[in-house]
Amino acid sequence: MTARTFSDPQDKCFEDFESGDVMTTRGRTVDIGDITTFAGLTGDHYQLHTDAAFMAGNRFGQRIAHGPLTFSLAVGLVGLSGFYGDAIVALVEITGLKATKPVFAGDTLHVVATVASVDATGPKYGTLAVEYSVRNQSGDEVMTFLQTMLAKRRRMEG
């Protein structure tokens, strides 16, 4: 039997991405512990997230996940997928963040990430703009945003 070697993360560079590339992550279920832990970490104990009795009479009928928690889970899901490998060297910006539907404890989220643009900005780095569509178990879009990152370029021989 021949041994195979795997690296974590995969060796990837800017040139490995093209506009239109699409990747869908696996799912991740949000639980009430995620919401309360996030409240504790951030100090955001707003009633929408932490007061079940108050929220029972609210339009949503139950506590909802923090928008920044949903965003963080989305970034983590794409990161864990290995889609970027080790290509990313820096975050440039996040734009157009929209929370389009509430996220509840028990919802299972996944991300459809689409490379919107690639720009070879210089000999060492390029920028990747990736559209994130965060969806629940029913396929409903709950959040969207555009994440632009700096990616290393392949070194040219010569």
C-alpha positions as CSV (number, residue, x, y, z in Angstrom):
1,M,0.0,0.0,0.0
2,T,1.4,3.4,-1.0
3,A,1.1,6.2,1.5
4,R,-0.7,9.3,0.4
5,T,0.1,12.7,1.8
6,F,-2.5,15.4,2.4
7,S,-1.9,18.9,3.4
8,D,-4.2,21.1,5.4
9,P,-4.9,23.6,3.9
10,Q,-4.5,23.0,0.2
11,D,-1.8,25.0,-1.6
12,K,-3.9,27.5,-3.6
13,C,-3.2,30.8,-5.1
14,F,-5.0,33.7,-6.8
15,E,-4.7,32.0,-10.2
16,D,-6.8,29.1,-8.9
17,F,-10.0,31.2,-8.8
18,E,-12.2,32.4,-11.7
19,S,-15.2,34.7,-11.8
20,G,-18.3,32.6,-11.6
21,D,-16.8,29.8,-9.5
22,V,-19.4,28.6,-7.0
23,M,-19.0,26.5,-3.9
24,T,-21.7,25.3,-1.5
25,T,-20.7,24.5,2.1
26,R,-22.1,21.8,4.3
27,G,-24.7,22.8,6.9
28,R,-24.3,23.9,10.5
29,T,-27.1,24.1,12.9
30,V,-27.4,27.1,15.1
31,D,-28.4,26.3,18.7
32,I,-29.4,28.5,21.6
33,G,-25.9,28.0,23.2
34,D,-24.4,29.7,20.1
35,I,-26.6,32.7,20.6
36,T,-26.0,33.0,24.4
37,T,-22.3,32.4,24.0
38,F,-22.1,35.1,21.3
39,A,-24.1,37.5,23.6
40,G,-21.5,36.8,26.4
41,L,-18.5,37.3,24.1
42,T,-19.7,40.5,22.6
43,G,-21.7,42.0,25.5
44,D,-24.7,42.2,23.2
45,H,-27.5,41.1,25.5
46,Y,-30.2,42.8,23.6
47,Q,-33.7,41.4,24.3
48,L,-34.0,40.1,20.7
49,H,-31.3,37.5,21.5
50,T,-31.6,36.9,25.2
51,D,-35.1,37.4,26.5
52,A,-37.4,34.4,25.6
53,A,-40.5,35.9,27.4
54,F,-40.1,39.2,25.7
55,M,-39.6,37.6,22.3
56,A,-42.7,35.3,22.7
57,G,-44.8,38.4,22.2
58,N,-42.6,39.8,19.4
59,R,-43.2,39.5,15.7
60,F,-40.7,36.7,15.5
61,G,-42.2,34.7,18.4
62,Q,-38.8,33.6,19.7
63,R,-35.2,34.7,20.2
64,I,-33.2,35.4,17.1
65,A,-29.5,35.0,16.3
66,H,-27.3,38.1,16.2
67,G,-26.6,39.3,12.7
68,P,-22.9,39.3,13.4
69,L,-23.2,35.7,14.6
70,T,-24.8,34.7,11.3
71,F,-22.0,36.5,9.5
72,S,-19.3,34.8,11.5
73,L,-20.8,31.4,11.0
74,A,-20.9,32.0,7.3
75,V,-17.3,33.1,7.1
76,G,-16.4,30.0,9.2
77,L,-18.3,27.6,7.0
78,V,-16.5,28.8,3.9
79,G,-13.2,28.7,5.7
80,L,-13.7,25.2,6.9
81,S,-14.7,24.0,3.4
82,G,-11.1,24.5,2.2
83,F,-12.4,26.5,-0.7
84,Y,-9.7,29.2,-0.3
85,G,-6.9,26.8,0.7
86,D,-4.0,28.9,1.9
87,A,-4.4,31.6,-0.8
88,I,-5.9,34.3,1.4
89,V,-3.4,36.7,3.1
90,A,-5.7,39.5,4.2
91,L,-9.3,40.8,4.4
92,V,-9.8,44.0,2.3
93,E,-13.4,44.8,3.0
94,I,-17.0,43.6,3.6
95,T,-19.7,45.4,1.7
96,G,-23.4,45.2,1.1
97,L,-24.2,43.2,4.3
98,K,-27.9,42.5,4.5
99,A,-29.8,40.4,6.9
100,T,-32.9,39.4,4.9
101,K,-34.6,36.9,7.3
102,P,-34.2,36.0,11.0
103,V,-32.1,33.1,12.1
104,F,-33.5,31.0,14.9
105,A,-32.0,28.4,17.2
106,G,-32.5,25.1,15.3
107,D,-32.0,26.6,11.9
108,T,-29.3,24.9,9.8
109,L,-27.3,27.3,7.7
110,H,-25.1,26.8,4.7
111,V,-23.4,29.2,2.3
112,V,-23.4,29.5,-1.5
113,A,-20.2,31.4,-2.2
114,T,-19.7,32.8,-5.7
115,V,-16.5,34.4,-7.0
116,A,-17.8,37.8,-8.3
117,S,-14.5,39.1,-9.6
118,V,-10.8,38.6,-9.7
119,D,-8.3,41.4,-10.1
120,A,-4.6,40.8,-10.6
121,T,-3.5,44.0,-8.7
122,G,0.2,43.3,-8.8
123,P,3.0,40.7,-9.1
124,K,2.6,39.3,-5.6
125,Y,-1.2,39.6,-4.8
126,G,-4.6,39.8,-6.4
127,T,-8.0,40.5,-5.0
128,L,-10.9,38.1,-4.9
129,A,-14.4,39.4,-4.4
130,V,-16.8,36.7,-3.3
131,E,-20.5,37.0,-2.9
132,Y,-21.9,35.1,0.2
133,S,-25.5,33.9,0.1
134,V,-26.3,32.5,3.6
135,R,-29.3,30.1,3.4
136,N,-31.3,28.2,5.9
137,Q,-32.5,24.6,5.8
138,S,-35.5,25.6,3.5
139,G,-33.1,27.3,1.1
140,D,-34.3,30.8,2.2
141,E,-31.6,33.4,1.9
142,V,-31.1,34.9,5.4
143,M,-28.0,37.1,4.7
144,T,-25.9,38.3,1.8
145,F,-22.6,40.2,1.6
146,L,-19.6,40.7,-0.6
147,Q,-16.2,39.8,0.9
148,T,-13.1,41.1,-0.8
149,M,-9.8,39.5,0.1
150,L,-6.2,39.7,-0.9
151,A,-4.8,36.5,-2.3
152,K,-1.2,35.5,-2.9
153,R,-0.2,35.0,-6.5
154,R,1.9,32.1,-7.9
155,R,5.6,33.1,-8.2
156,M,6.6,33.3,-11.8
157,E,9.8,31.4,-12.8
158,G,12.5,33.4,-14.5
